[in-house]
């Protein structure tokens, strides 16, 4: 899921969050095709491929990723603005079953005080927690906070 704001963009990436379902009729010939002798071959059609769809609330064995409810933009640090630094701060964030940010670990840093501003802002964020089979669960996700000067 992507959300872009003027000046700061945020990208939420979650490992998993997909379910595989069988797509009925994909890759199969319609009834009577192939045997009618109208130019079709009698060779069997390739097996249908599984279709991937997003997890929905309550799916068995499927974890629905957390959703951002409140995400204030981080402030640009004075040093970062003066040096005209732009880029992305990447971090791993643990989100509790209540939707609160528990732990933040920086993965890719920018420096100039922008890392600290990103962490300070992310700690204020609120989430609808991840859920497995309709039950809220804690989950660790990767967040990217994008700093751009316009």
C-alpha positions in Angstrom: 0.0 0.0 0.0 1.4 3.4 -0.9 0.5 6.8 0.6 2.1 9.9 -0.7 2.1 13.3 1.0 3.5 16.6 -0.2 7.1 16.4 0.9 7.1 13.0 2.6 6.0 9.7 1.2 5.4 6.5 3.1 5.4 3.0 1.8 4.3 0.0 3.9 5.6 -3.4 2.9 4.5 -6.5 4.5 5.9 -10.0 4.0 3.1 -12.4 3.1 -0.5 -11.2 3.0 -1.5 -13.2 0.0 -3.6 -16.3 -0.4 -3.7 -18.8 -3.4 -7.0 -19.8 -4.8 -8.0 -22.0 -7.7 -9.4 -20.1 -10.6 -12.3 -22.0 -12.1 -12.1 -22.5 -15.9 -8.8 -20.8 -16.5 -6.8 -22.7 -19.1 -9.6 -25.1 -19.8 -11.4 -25.5 -23.0 -15.1 -24.8 -23.1 -17.4 -27.8 -23.1 -17.4 -29.5 -26.5 -14.3 -27.7 -27.8 -11.5 -29.8 -29.3 -13.7 -32.8 -29.9 -15.9 -31.1 -32.5 -13.3 -31.2 -35.2 -13.5 -27.5 -36.0 -9.8 -26.9 -36.2 -9.1 -27.4 -32.5 -6.6 -30.1 -31.4 -7.6 -33.0 -29.2 -4.5 -32.5 -27.0 -5.3 -31.8 -23.4 -5.3 -28.2 -22.3 -2.6 -27.1 -19.9 -3.7 -27.4 -16.2 -5.2 -24.2 -14.8 -2.7 -22.1 -12.8 -3.5 -20.9 -9.3 -4.7 -17.3 -9.1 -3.2 -15.2 -6.3 -5.5 -12.9 -4.4 -5.2 -10.7 -1.3 -6.1 -12.1 2.1 -9.5 -11.1 3.3 -10.5 -10.7 6.9 -11.3 -14.1 8.4 -9.6 -16.3 5.7 -8.2 -19.5 7.2 -4.4 -19.6 7.7 -4.0 -16.1 6.2 -2.6 -13.0 7.8 -4.1 -9.7 6.8 -1.4 -7.0 7.0 -1.7 -4.0 9.3 -3.3 -0.8 7.9 -2.2 2.7 8.7 -4.9 4.7 10.5 -2.9 7.8 11.6 0.5 8.7 10.1 1.7 12.2 10.8 4.5 13.3 8.5 8.0 13.7 10.0 9.6 17.1 10.2 12.7 17.9 8.2 15.7 18.5 10.4 17.5 21.8 10.1 20.7 20.1 9.1 19.0 18.0 6.5 17.2 21.0 5.0 20.4 23.1 4.9 22.3 20.2 3.2 19.4 19.6 0.9 19.4 15.9 1.7 16.7 13.8 0.0 16.2 10.1 0.2 14.5 7.2 2.0 14.9 6.0 5.6 14.0 2.3 5.9 13.1 0.7 9.2 11.6 -2.5 10.7 8.7 -1.8 13.0 6.9 -4.1 15.4 3.2 -3.4 15.6 1.3 -4.8 18.6 -2.1 -6.6 18.5 -3.5 -3.3 19.7 -2.1 -1.4 16.7 0.6 0.5 18.6 4.2 0.8 17.4 6.4 -1.3 19.8 9.9 -1.4 18.4 11.7 0.5 15.7 15.0 -0.7 14.1 16.6 1.4 11.4 17.7 -0.5 8.3 18.8 2.3 5.9 19.8 5.7 7.3 20.1 9.1 5.7 21.9 11.0 8.5 21.6 14.8 9.2 19.0 14.1 11.9 16.5 12.8 9.4 16.7 9.3 10.9 15.7 10.5 14.3 12.9 12.6 12.9 11.5 9.6 11.0 11.6 7.4 14.1 10.0 10.1 16.2 7.1 10.4 13.7 6.7 6.6 13.2 6.4 6.1 17.0 3.3 8.4 16.9 1.6 6.3 14.1 -1.5 4.2 14.8 -2.4 1.1 12.9 -5.3 -1.3 12.5 -3.4 -4.4 13.6 -2.7 -7.4 11.4 -5.2 -10.2 11.9 -5.1 -14.0 11.4 -8.4 -15.7 11.1 -10.1 -12.5 12.4 -8.0 -12.3 15.6 -5.6 -9.3 15.9 -1.9 -10.4 16.0 1.4 -8.6 16.4 3.5 -8.3 13.3 6.8 -6.9 12.2 6.7 -4.8 9.0 9.2 -2.8 6.9 8.4 0.9 6.5 10.0 3.4 4.2 9.8 7.1 5.0 10.6 9.2 2.0 12.2 12.7 2.5 11.9 15.1 -0.5 12.4 18.8 -0.8 10.0 20.6 -3.2 
